[in-house]
Structures are given as structure tokens and as C-alpha cells.
Amino acid sequence: MNIQNSLKLRSIIKSQAGKPFEWGVHDCNTFFIDIHDKMYGTNDIQQVRDQYATRRGAIKFLRDRLKLTPAQWLHFRNYIAIEDTSKWMPGDVALIQHPTYASVYIYCEGVFWTVPEDGELVAYEKSAVESQLTSAWRKTDG
């Protein structure tokens, strides 16, 4: 990612600060998809926003409606799996798989950003995310 896009990513992430968590409006899924849309000119958030209001609703929506896992969604939007996570780049995505859902984090400014359940935008140290990392992804085109 070039310096202009890194700055754009930083600005988009920072604009999310202070927004309260709300399923289907401002959760880790909508946080990431909204960033992806703003960075790459897509409009995927239209398919997701306001489509669920609980964790169970989010899981059911992703499974039954989108019929894609988070990893499949990334793959179909030209992200590639990263094997060597020793050199994170701005915009890289980390997935942590839980028994029934995945949490998504985006890397920027040396930390991973997400919106945790019942919280606001949070930055996690690399080591905290890496210790639970299921898969890592990098966008291959603009």
C-alpha cells in the first residue's frame, strides 16, 4: 500500500472512534467492510448494514444469506492469504476464528484495529492478535 493509501486508511479508521458498538451497524464486520468500501470504491456495506441485531443474527446472516465465510469473502475480493506474518503492512487483515464466528482486525500504524462486542474502536498490539491468529490476508489490487 502506498503512502497516500496508508494515510487514507488511517483517516478512515480514526473517523470511527467514539462510535458505540451496535450489531449490524458498527461491529467488527461492518467496521471492516466499510473501510474496504471506502478504500476500494465498492459498496458491499449495503448488503450487510442493518441486516442483523444480535451476535446470533450476525452468524445466521453470514452463513445463510451471504453463504461465505470471512476468509471466502476476502478471497473473492482479491485478498491473498499471508503465510509470513513477520512483516505486516497497512491494510492487512487478521482473522481470529471462534467456534461459531470470526473476528476481523485491520492493521494500521503498528497495531490491529477492530470494534469489539459492546465496545468502541480499539487498537490491539500485534502480539495479542498474533497469539490467536487463524489467518492473515493482504489485498492484491487497488
Secondary structure by P-SEA (a helix, b strand, c coil): ccaaaaaaaaaaaaaacccccccccccaaaaaaaaaaaacccccccccccccccaaaaaaaaaccccccaaaaaaaabbbbbcccccccccbbbbbbcccbbbbbbbcccbbbbbcccccbbbbcaaaaaacccbbbbbccc
